[in-house]
């Protein structure tokens, strides 16, 4: 089997393409009647779906995998554990699952990129959902120690109250850009004129 497209995507850090490449290649080899289960990069495929945020596809891939791989391949089991934590919304558990396995060379970059993306998404979630939050909860959501989480959010402009161990969230200003060009204004004028007469 030719995994050159997958190798290129991993080398160029185009992790958002990994799941699609794997899905298409899997369909192609299955249509050709090639036995591929033993040589398939299931861990990378699972991680590709996790990176893309497609947990349902990750679950369906897991269900279609041979039982021997589910039980005997530690990296596949570790990737599945990340997916399970995401499915259960165990935010701290996601980071534990990421750090709880010594990933292969092929998977390290993808896992690290997912971890960074997940932390960024969790930070944006906290920023939009909270006005104040405890340092302990912030550390759990961001997968960091309390000191690291405090430093991280302070760099983002959040305020710390050491007495109560609470963080005050700095909301990002909502920028709405409204462009009104002459043609739109002319159309609106004509429409209003038409309604009045």
C-alpha atoms as a printed R data frame, in Angstrom:
    type eleno elety resid chain resno       x      y      z
1   ATOM     1    CA   UNK     A     1   0.000  0.000  0.000
2   ATOM     2    CA   UNK     A     2   1.147  3.494 -0.809
3   ATOM     3    CA   UNK     A     3   0.969  5.870  2.147
4   ATOM     4    CA   UNK     A     4   2.971  8.644  0.462
5   ATOM     5    CA   UNK     A     5   0.109 11.186  0.669
6   ATOM     6    CA   UNK     A     6  -0.283 10.453  4.364
7   ATOM     7    CA   UNK     A     7   3.472 10.746  4.926
8   ATOM     8    CA   UNK     A     8   3.515 14.079  3.078
9   ATOM     9    CA   UNK     A     9   0.631 15.412  5.182
10  ATOM    10    CA   UNK     A    10   2.375 14.394  8.409
11  ATOM    11    CA   UNK     A    11   5.729 15.802  7.267
12  ATOM    12    CA   UNK     A    12   4.216 19.106  6.151
13  ATOM    13    CA   UNK     A    13   2.131 19.273  9.361
14  ATOM    14    CA   UNK     A    14  -1.124 19.376  7.391
15  ATOM    15    CA   UNK     A    15  -2.835 17.513 10.187
16  ATOM    16    CA   UNK     A    16  -6.292 18.692  9.184
17  ATOM    17    CA   UNK     A    17  -5.973 16.543  6.030
18  ATOM    18    CA   UNK     A    18  -4.901 13.300  7.725
19  ATOM    19    CA   UNK     A    19  -8.376 11.895  8.407
20  ATOM    20    CA   UNK     A    20  -9.616 12.606  4.870
21  ATOM    21    CA   UNK     A    21  -6.519 11.065  3.308
22  ATOM    22    CA   UNK     A    22  -6.894  7.945  5.451
23  ATOM    23    CA   UNK     A    23 -10.632  7.665  4.775
24  ATOM    24    CA   UNK     A    24 -10.206  7.958  1.008
25  ATOM    25    CA   UNK     A    25  -7.275  5.553  0.931
26  ATOM    26    CA   UNK     A    26  -9.153  3.029  3.057
27  ATOM    27    CA   UNK     A    27 -12.149  3.137  0.715
28  ATOM    28    CA   UNK     A    28  -9.867  2.787 -2.285
29  ATOM    29    CA   UNK     A    29  -8.027 -0.299 -1.034
30  ATOM    30    CA   UNK     A    30 -11.240 -1.856  0.268
31  ATOM    31    CA   UNK     A    31 -12.865 -1.380 -3.157
32  ATOM    32    CA   UNK     A    32  -9.891 -3.099 -4.770
33  ATOM    33    CA   UNK     A    33 -10.345 -6.067 -2.452
34  ATOM    34    CA   UNK     A    34  -6.931 -5.667 -0.846
35  ATOM    35    CA   UNK     A    35  -6.581 -7.023  2.681
36  ATOM    36    CA   UNK     A    36  -5.351 -3.956  4.512
37  ATOM    37    CA   UNK     A    37  -6.291 -4.428  8.180
38  ATOM    38    CA   UNK     A    38  -2.896 -5.717  9.308
39  ATOM    39    CA   UNK     A    39  -0.877 -2.893  7.748
40  ATOM    40    CA   UNK     A    40  -3.286 -0.004  8.283
41  ATOM    41    CA   UNK     A    41  -2.062  2.964 10.402
42  ATOM    42    CA   UNK     A    42  -5.113  2.879 12.683
43  ATOM    43    CA   UNK     A    43  -3.553  5.029 15.415
44  ATOM    44    CA   UNK     A    44  -2.785  7.828 12.940
45  ATOM    45    CA   UNK     A    45  -6.247  7.450 11.404
46  ATOM    46    CA   UNK     A    46  -7.930  7.718 14.824
47  ATOM    47    CA   UNK     A    47  -5.753 10.692 15.757
48  ATOM    48    CA   UNK     A    48  -6.584 12.359 12.441
49  ATOM    49    CA   UNK     A    49 -10.290 12.213 13.267
50  ATOM    50    CA   UNK     A    50  -9.580 13.471 16.783
51  ATOM    51    CA   UNK     A    51  -7.556 16.398 15.421
52  ATOM    52    CA   UNK     A    52 -10.367 17.251 12.978
53  ATOM    53    CA   UNK     A    53 -12.885 17.176 15.837
54  ATOM    54    CA   UNK     A    54 -14.837 14.383 14.153
55  ATOM    55    CA   UNK     A    55 -15.483 12.182 17.154
56  ATOM    56    CA   UNK     A    56 -18.316 10.266 15.476
57  ATOM    57    CA   UNK     A    57 -16.056  9.149 12.611
58  ATOM    58    CA   UNK     A    58 -13.430  8.189 15.160
59  ATOM    59    CA   UNK     A    59 -15.988  6.018 16.969
60  ATOM    60    CA   UNK     A    60 -17.128  4.349 13.741
61  ATOM    61    CA   UNK     A    61 -13.516  3.642 12.767
62  ATOM    62    CA   UNK     A    62 -12.963  2.071 16.175
63  ATOM    63    CA   UNK     A    63 -16.014 -0.154 15.726
64  ATOM    64    CA   UNK     A    64 -14.792 -1.331 12.317
65  ATOM    65    CA   UNK     A    65 -11.309 -2.255 13.546
66  ATOM    66    CA   UNK     A    66 -10.293 -5.878 14.090
67  ATOM    67    CA   UNK     A    67 -10.540 -6.899 17.757
68  ATOM    68    CA   UNK     A    68  -6.905 -8.043 17.778
69  ATOM    69    CA   UNK     A    69  -5.759 -4.474 17.073
70  ATOM    70    CA   UNK     A    70  -8.100 -2.987 19.654
71  ATOM    71    CA   UNK     A    71  -6.603 -5.224 22.302
72  ATOM    72    CA   UNK     A    72  -3.033 -5.666 21.119
73  ATOM    73    CA   UNK     A    73  -1.815 -2.338 19.744
74  ATOM    74    CA   UNK     A    74  -0.910  0.034 22.603
75  ATOM    75    CA   UNK     A    75  -0.816  3.159 20.418
76  ATOM    76    CA   UNK     A    76  -4.282  2.439 19.017
77  ATOM    77    CA   UNK     A    77  -5.533  1.930 22.579
78  ATOM    78    CA   UNK     A    78  -3.914  5.227 23.658
79  ATOM    79    CA   UNK     A    79  -5.496  7.108 20.737
80  ATOM    80    CA   UNK     A    80  -8.859  5.557 21.574
81  ATOM    81    CA   UNK     A    81  -8.464  6.680 25.184
82  ATOM    82    CA   UNK     A    82  -8.133 10.314 24.024
83  ATOM    83    CA   UNK     A    83 -11.295  9.887 21.967
84  ATOM    84    CA   UNK     A    84 -13.166  8.395 24.900
85  ATOM    85    CA   UNK     A    85 -12.218 11.330 27.126
86  ATOM    86    CA   UNK     A    86 -13.383 13.772 24.453
87  ATOM    87    CA   UNK     A    87 -16.656 11.886 24.057
88  ATOM    88    CA   UNK     A    88 -17.246 11.955 27.820
89  ATOM    89    CA   UNK     A    89 -16.188 15.628 28.018
90  ATOM    90    CA   UNK     A    90 -13.524 14.742 30.571
91  ATOM    91    CA   UNK     A    91 -11.396 17.807 29.836
92  ATOM    92    CA   UNK     A    92  -8.610 17.013 32.273
93  ATOM    93    CA   UNK     A    93  -8.669 13.363 31.204
94  ATOM    94    CA   UNK     A    94  -7.872 14.359 27.621
95  ATOM    95    CA   UNK     A    95  -4.546 15.802 28.759
96  ATOM    96    CA   UNK     A    96  -3.860 12.770 30.957
97  ATOM    97    CA   UNK     A    97  -4.483 10.467 27.983
98  ATOM    98    CA   UNK     A    98  -2.162 12.548 25.789
99  ATOM    99    CA   UNK     A    99   0.639 12.527 28.354
100 ATOM   100    CA   UNK     A   100   0.004  8.943 29.434
101 ATOM   101    CA   UNK     A   101   1.607  7.299 26.417
102 ATOM   102    CA   UNK     A   102   5.004  7.462 24.740
103 ATOM   103    CA   UNK     A   103   3.856  8.178 21.167
104 ATOM   104    CA   UNK     A   104   5.667  6.854 18.100
105 ATOM   105    CA   UNK     A   105   7.711  9.185 15.912
106 ATOM   106    CA   UNK     A   106   4.912  9.320 13.311
107 ATOM   107    CA   UNK     A   107   2.253 10.249 15.880
108 ATOM   108    CA   UNK     A   108   4.231 12.684 18.068
109 ATOM   109    CA   UNK     A   109   3.742 15.738 15.877
110 ATOM   110    CA   UNK     A   110   0.047 15.058 15.357
111 ATOM   111    CA   UNK     A   111  -0.568 14.522 19.078
112 ATOM   112    CA   UNK     A   112   1.398 17.656 20.013
113 ATOM   113    CA   UNK     A   113  -0.513 19.715 17.440
114 ATOM   114    CA   UNK     A   114  -3.824 18.357 18.748
115 ATOM   115    CA   UNK     A   115  -2.807 19.159 22.321
116 ATOM   116    CA   UNK     A   116  -1.999 22.767 21.349
117 ATOM   117    CA   UNK     A   117  -5.237 23.088 19.374
118 ATOM   118    CA   UNK     A   118  -7.258 21.612 22.227
119 ATOM   119    CA   UNK     A   119  -5.680 23.993 24.743
120 ATOM   120    CA   UNK     A   120  -6.438 26.942 22.459
121 ATOM   121    CA   UNK     A   121 -10.054 25.804 22.050
122 ATOM   122    CA   UNK     A   122 -10.455 25.288 25.794
123 ATOM   123    CA   UNK     A   123  -9.054 28.761 26.465
124 ATOM   124    CA   UNK     A   124 -11.527 30.292 24.008
125 ATOM   125    CA   UNK     A   125 -14.333 28.318 25.644
126 ATOM   126    CA   UNK     A   126 -13.369 29.604 29.087
127 ATOM   127    CA   UNK     A   127 -13.073 33.123 27.766
128 ATOM   128    CA   UNK     A   128 -16.551 33.086 26.255
129 ATOM   129    CA   UNK     A   129 -18.310 31.154 29.050
130 ATOM   130    CA   UNK     A   130 -16.927 32.681 32.246
131 ATOM   131    CA   UNK     A   131 -16.487 36.087 33.796
132 ATOM   132    CA   UNK     A   132 -14.668 34.621 36.818
133 ATOM   133    CA   UNK     A   133 -13.287 31.132 37.306
134 ATOM   134    CA   UNK     A   134 -11.102 29.455 39.901
135 ATOM   135    CA   UNK     A   135  -7.428 28.883 39.204
136 ATOM   136    CA   UNK     A   136  -7.949 25.174 39.930
137 ATOM   137    CA   UNK     A   137 -10.715 24.824 37.303
138 ATOM   138    CA   UNK     A   138  -8.706 26.815 34.769
139 ATOM   139    CA   UNK     A   139  -5.708 24.542 35.277
140 ATOM   140    CA   UNK     A   140  -7.947 21.490 34.756
141 ATOM   141    CA   UNK     A   141  -9.443 22.855 31.520
142 ATOM   142    CA   UNK     A   142  -6.055 23.903 30.130
143 ATOM   143    CA   UNK     A   143  -4.165 20.787 31.208
144 ATOM   144    CA   UNK     A   144  -1.547 22.756 33.119
145 ATOM   145    CA   UNK     A   145  -0.360 23.152 36.664
146 ATOM   146    CA   UNK     A   146  -2.044 25.948 38.601
147 ATOM   147    CA   UNK     A   147   1.092 28.118 38.371
148 ATOM   148    CA   UNK     A   148   1.442 27.557 34.616
149 ATOM   149    CA   UNK     A   149  -2.263 28.209 34.030
150 ATOM   150    CA   UNK     A   150  -2.091 31.425 36.079
151 ATOM   151    CA   UNK     A   151   0.931 32.638 34.122
152 ATOM   152    CA   UNK     A   152  -0.695 31.697 30.819
153 ATOM   153    CA   UNK     A   153  -3.952 33.551 31.470
154 ATOM   154    CA   UNK     A   154  -2.169 36.576 32.914
155 ATOM   155    CA   UNK     A   155  -0.303 36.852 29.614
156 ATOM   156    CA   UNK     A   156  -3.738 36.974 27.976
157 ATOM   157    CA   UNK     A   157  -4.779 39.897 30.200
158 ATOM   158    CA   UNK     A   158  -6.747 38.056 32.870
159 ATOM   159    CA   UNK     A   159  -6.592 39.364 36.452
160 ATOM   160    CA   UNK     A   160  -5.711 37.199 39.447
161 ATOM   161    CA   UNK     A   161  -7.094 37.581 42.955
162 ATOM   162    CA   UNK     A   162  -4.617 35.670 45.147
163 ATOM   163    CA   UNK     A   163  -6.859 35.850 48.221
164 ATOM   164    CA   UNK     A   164  -9.808 34.047 46.636
165 ATOM   165    CA   UNK     A   165  -7.759 32.059 44.084
166 ATOM   166    CA   UNK     A   166 -10.070 33.361 41.360
167 ATOM   167    CA   UNK     A   167  -9.344 34.681 37.897
168 ATOM   168    CA   UNK     A   168 -11.241 37.519 36.266
169 ATOM   169    CA   UNK     A   169 -11.646 36.788 32.584
170 ATOM   170    CA   UNK     A   170 -10.747 39.481 30.088
171 ATOM   171    CA   UNK     A   171 -13.384 39.337 27.398
172 ATOM   172    CA   UNK     A   172 -12.266 39.855 23.844
173 ATOM   173    CA   UNK     A   173 -13.968 42.834 22.224
174 ATOM   174    CA   UNK     A   174 -16.561 41.819 19.698
175 ATOM   175    CA   UNK     A   175 -15.622 43.322 16.394
176 ATOM   176    CA   UNK     A   176 -18.358 43.696 13.876
177 ATOM   177    CA   UNK     A   177 -17.350 45.069 10.575
178 ATOM   178    CA   UNK     A   178 -20.108 46.517  8.514
179 ATOM   179    CA   UNK     A   179 -19.276 47.529  5.037
180 ATOM   180    CA   UNK     A   180 -21.742 49.744  3.261
181 ATOM   181    CA   UNK     A   181 -20.730 50.600 -0.240
182 ATOM   182    CA   UNK     A   182 -22.481 53.020 -2.578
183 ATOM   183    CA   UNK     A   183 -24.317 50.313 -4.552
184 ATOM   184    CA   UNK     A   184 -25.906 48.858 -1.406
185 ATOM   185    CA   UNK     A   185 -26.935 52.318 -0.262
186 ATOM   186    CA   UNK     A   186 -28.408 53.036 -3.701
187 ATOM   187    CA   UNK     A   187 -30.373 49.747 -3.668
188 ATOM   188    CA   UNK     A   188 -31.710 50.501 -0.193
189 ATOM   189    CA   UNK     A   189 -32.744 54.012 -1.243
190 ATOM   190    CA   UNK     A   190 -34.554 52.691 -4.300
191 ATOM   191    CA   UNK     A   191 -36.288 50.020 -2.242
192 ATOM   192    CA   UNK     A   192 -37.513 52.532  0.366
193 ATOM   193    CA   UNK     A   193 -38.582 54.933 -2.370
194 ATOM   194    CA   UNK     A   194 -40.513 52.113 -4.035
195 ATOM   195    CA   UNK     A   195 -42.284 51.271 -0.754
196 ATOM   196    CA   UNK     A   196 -43.293 54.875 -0.146
197 ATOM   197    CA   UNK     A   197 -44.740 55.452 -3.627
